[in-house]
Amino acid sequence: MAAPPERARGESAAGGGPASFGERALLGASLRSLVRTRPADEWRSCFLEAPPGLAFSVLLEALAAPGPAVPEVVAVLEQFLQEGGLPALLWELCREQAGSPGLQEALLAQVVCVPDRVSNKLQGKNPPVFFPQNYFPLLGGAIIQVLQKISDSLRDGLDCSISFVSHVLGKVCLHGRQKEILSVLVPRLTDLTKSDCIWQRICWRLVECVPDRCLEAVVLGFVQRAPGADVLSRLLGNLVVKNKKAQFVVTQKMVLLQYGHTTAVLQNLLGYLAVDSLRRALLIKVLKDLLETWGNSSAVKHSPPEQQRYISQAILICLSHLREHEIESCRQELLTSMMEGVKCHLDSNLPQIRRLGMIVAESISLKINTDGPVLKFQYEEDDEARELKSLLVQTPPSSVVPSLPDEENEKADAAVLVVLESNKKSHTAAPVKPDEESDAELDSDDDFIPYDMSEDKELKTKAPVYIRDCIEVLTGSEDVDKWEATVKALESLVRKNPAATREVSVELAKILLHLEEKTCIEGFVELRQRAQIAVLTTDPIPVAKYLTSQFYSLNYSLRQRVDILDVLVLAAQELSYPKSHGKTKHSGAQKPCIQLLPGSDSSKDWRRVVDERIKSKTRRFATGQSQVERASGPNEFNSVAGHFFFPLIQHFDRPLTTFDLLGEDHFVLGRLVHALAILMYLAVNTVAVTAMGKALLEFVWALRFHTDSYVRQGLLSCVSSVLLSVPAEHLLEDLTEELLETQSWLGDVVEKDPDGDCRRLALQNLQLMENLKKKLKTVPSLAEGQKK
């Protein structure tokens, strides 16, 4: 069959009137007939010379139809793409009278889904051109060619439609292929829009014509791949001002609802709002919305730390773009938001949340009080803190891709270091002259001859040698040196005289609990804590009863209540491990250690202990050097575990005048929950372990919906300690109902809890339960007991 006439490629390309529709239908029927009845060599040229839209549609229809000609159709389609069929197809639909909407929708779906359709037909054995990583960059190059033709047409005074190209771009991005197509489009458009206003208008129109359902994917792709805010402004123009959907995506969704974007994306996004005067009002609005979320106590409690950090970064970047008159106009609002937000963050039990609040509050204070005093908190200046503070300084606009600024930052940091060192040298060198002058004026002071003190010796105060003498010194002595010597010697004296200590153990525990530092003794808190532990381990039952009763008493500070928990936990640890007497075989072995000194994070130590316990439960079949034999001995915590545990768990839901565990004192509740988890872990193999486990699971069930993530982490640690400490047969016989309820709750935590540590701990507990089920199947006696 002869090739179709050349005019068919242009005049009947998209269908302008009734005649063209008829020609198109006739030509389409002829091409379909050729594919079904003739070899590919006879109709290949017909498809390559036919109108590209029609040829493309017929080829994809033939690909979907059953028949032996699929390889020939794929080969012709591949040649169609390689010989510029895509640019011709797009340009055909961009000219005037581009055809019916139904035809455009059909072609749109076919253009975007070519890789999927070919892959489905060939079962993955595609030619390379149909791989998504190759096809969509090819489509991006075709779009650039069409945009170039549109630019030439506009310069010649001819009208063109860019709508179909925008729809193609939107649908590709909506299908998740932003990376492939925009990796071609963004660099080329960045170069073409540098100094050409027509290209800028074309680019703006390209994005404005994207359908609303696809706009989010397109805007996100441009923001992620633009090398800077100034480039993004050239590519998007005032899209956020003209389009409400784009405004919502940029000012709400990407800033407040999502938090997975990088710092560079945030800087691009907020810098784009700050570049143009028409968009700066949106920047102020975004800052106010961010501060409102940052200062919302519910948001701070229920949002994961990653989102809190993301919001903090956005606030700092917004502050860096504010001008003086803008700060002046909203100074009072910034101050109010700062006061509300820093309170919410300092109330959090998570150290990273508290530090984020401090850094943001310092930054806001620095912006609104340029001449007066500013807020200053004490926290660790690590890399994260320095990175956050660096966001307050605007980076100069650059034309490099986002992956390169690291090198420039290193050069800038080096330059700053050089300046700082030079300033330091100049400051240290400057005062030399005035010092010399002042020394010259005070020459008369040199006439005094100093005393020879080389033979002098420091007088050391002798510490008391009896426990009752220590009590007298600590309660009534005004001799500061003697008081200091007593504090340092008290622990060793208590351990050397257990009988004398038991006579006054409760009195001594009361004194130590209320003891305050009179002088600046190095390590006073640790010395007092070690003395308390020594008293508690020497006479466990009376002292434990006293301390647990005082935990829920009136007129104690939160610090004292936390000290009680720390002393109970560390004393229980000491009692639960065998003591070393003389020569032992375990001198090189290390036992698990729980540090609960002030400033430590007990939850991390607890998780480390749980991991060690799980590791010790794991059976490994291997040959090698035998392990060092550990010491053995009676577990002294066995007979006293209940005195440590049950009084702490009894009155947690009874608020006092100055103490409300279920209210504002949730930090102490978090420490209590973690302490109970550790006491449960240390009670393994004790008589009361089953009763303790049952009570602890009921306690967990009552608090399972607590809003504070630190408390929930402790509750999940409690579940871990029960599963690890209570024998399997007792779990299955006495705690079956509690375990089933706990398992259901753990599944909800894994799926819905916003805190990542809570989800991890819940998953770990579910794994422990699964191991328990496997153990039940392998031990016949347990299986029979469970059936009964």
C-alpha positions, 0 to 999 in steps of 0.5 A: 500500500502506498504511503499516505499523502504528506498533507495528512501529517499537517492538515488532518493532524488533530482534527479541525472540522468535519472533513478533517475528522473524516480523513482522520477516521479513514486514515486510522482505519487504513493503518489498523488494517495494515497492522492486522494483515500485512508484515511490518516491513510494508507498513512501517513507513506509513506510521512514520509518515502519518500524523504523529498523534494518529500513528501513536494511538494506533500503535498503542491500540495494536500493542494492547490487542492480542496477536502475534505482531506485538514485537513488530509493533514495539519495534515500530514504536521504538523507531517512532520515539527515536526519530522525534515522534514525541516532539511532533506529537506534542507540537501537533496538539499545541497549535491552534484548534488542537482537537477535541478534549476527548482526543487530548485525554486519550493521547495524554493517558497514552503518552504518560503510560507507554512504559507501563503498557509495554512492560505489561505486554512484554512481561518486563523484557522491554527495549531500553528506550521504554525503561522509565529512567530513559523514557521520561527524560526523553519526554522531558527533552521533547517538552523542551523542543516544543517550548522552543517552538512555542517561543519562536511562534510567539516572537513571530506573533503567532498564538499557541496553546501550552495546555497539553504540555502542562497536562503531560507534565502534571500527569507524569509528576502525579505518577511519581516520575518528577525526578526523571522528567524534571532532571531534564526540564529544570536545568534547561529552563534555569538557563533559558529563563536567566535573561529572556522574559518570553521564556520566563512567561512561557515557564510561568504559563507552563506551571499555571496550566497544570491541573489542580489535582497534579499541582502539588506534585509539580510544585514539590518537584520544582522546589526540590530540584531548583538550585536556589530561591531566586531560580525557583522564583524565575520558574514559578513566578507568582504562582502562589498568589494566583492559584489557591491550591498552590498557595495551600501547598506551599504555605501549609502542606509543605511547611506544617503538614509534612516534615520529611523535606531537607533543609535545602528544600525549606530554604528554597521554599521560604526563600521563594516567598521572600524574594518578591514583594508580592509574596512577602505577606505570605512569608509573614503569614507562614511565620505566624502559623509556624509560631502558633503550632510551635507554641501549641502544647498539644502539638508539642506533646503529640508531634514526633521530635522530627516534626518539631525539629522541622518546624523549628528550622522553618521558623529560623529560616523565616526569621532570617528573611525578615526585614527591620520594619516587618519585625517592628510591625509584629514585635509584640506577636513574636514576643507573645509566641516566644513566651508561650512556645518556650514554656511548652517546650521546657515542660517536655520530658524529652531533652531534644524538645527542650533544647529546640525550644531554647534555640528557637526562643534565643533566636526570636529574642535576638531578632526582636531585641537587637539593642537590649538584653536577649534570652540565653539558655544553657545547653550543649553546643553540638553540631545540631545546635550550630546547624540550627543557629546557622539558619538565622544567617542568609546564604547568598543566592547562588547558581549551583545545584543543591549538592554543592554548597557543602564545599562552599560552606567549608570555605566560608567556615574556614574564612570565618575561623581566620577572621575570628583568630585574627580578631582574637590576636588583635584583642589579646595584643591590644591591652599590652600598652595599658598594662605596662603603664599601670605597672609603672604607676604601681611600682611601690607595690614591688617593695613588699617581700612575700612570705615563704610558704613552701613548707606550709601544710594544709590542715586536714579535718579528721572525719568522725569514726562513729555513725552517731557522730556523723548524724550530729555533724550533719544536723547541728555542726557549724564547722564547715570543714568537719561537715565536708569531711563527714559527707566524704567519709559517710559511705565507707563508714556506713558499709564498715559498720552495718550493725550501728547503721541499722540502729539509726538507718531511718533517721540517717536516711531522713537526714540524707534526703533533706541534706543540702550543700553548705559548701562547694564540694566537688561531686556533692550530689554523687556523694550524698546519693552513694551514702543513701544507697549504702544506708538502703542496702545495709537495712533495706526494709525499714529504709525502703518503707520510709523512702517509698512513703515519702515519695507520695508525701507533702512538702517535697520538691520534684528533685527530692522525689526523683532522688528517691526513685534513683536511690531505690533503683540503684540500691536494688541493682546492688542488692540483686547482683552477687558481691565480690569477696576476696578473690573471685573468678569474675574480675574481668567480667562486667555486669550490666550497669544502670546510671540514674544520676542527675542529668542522665536519660534513664530510658536509654539506660533501660533500653540498653539493659533490655537489649543486653537481656535479650542478647543473653537469652539468645542461643548461639551454637559455636565453638570458641574460647570459654567465657569467664565464670561469673561469681554466684551468690544469693540474690539479696533483692529476693526478699525485699523486692516487694517493699521497693515495688508495691508502695510506689505503684499504689498511690500514683492516681491520688493528687496532692496539693503540691504533687500531681503525677497525672497532671503537670508533674508528668516528668516525675511520672515518667521517671516513676514508670521507668523506675518500676520497669527497672525494679521489675527487671531486677526482680527476675527469679524472685518469689514476688515476680509474678505478683509484681508483673500482674500489678505492673501490667494493670498499671500500664493498662491504666496509663496506656493512653498518656499524652507524653511520649516519655511516659509511654516509652516507660510503659512499653519498657515495663511490658518488656521487663514483665516479659523478660522477668516473669517465668513463661509458665506463670505468664501463661497461667496467671497473666493470660488475659492481661497479655492478650489486652497488652498485645492488642494495645502494642499493635495499635502503638506500632501502627499509630503512635507518633513517637518513633521510640515508642513504635520501636519498643512496641515492636520489640515487645511483640517480638518477645511475645512471638518468642514466647509462643514458639517456646510454648510449642517446643515445651510439651508441659507448657503446651499441656498447661495452656490447653487446660 
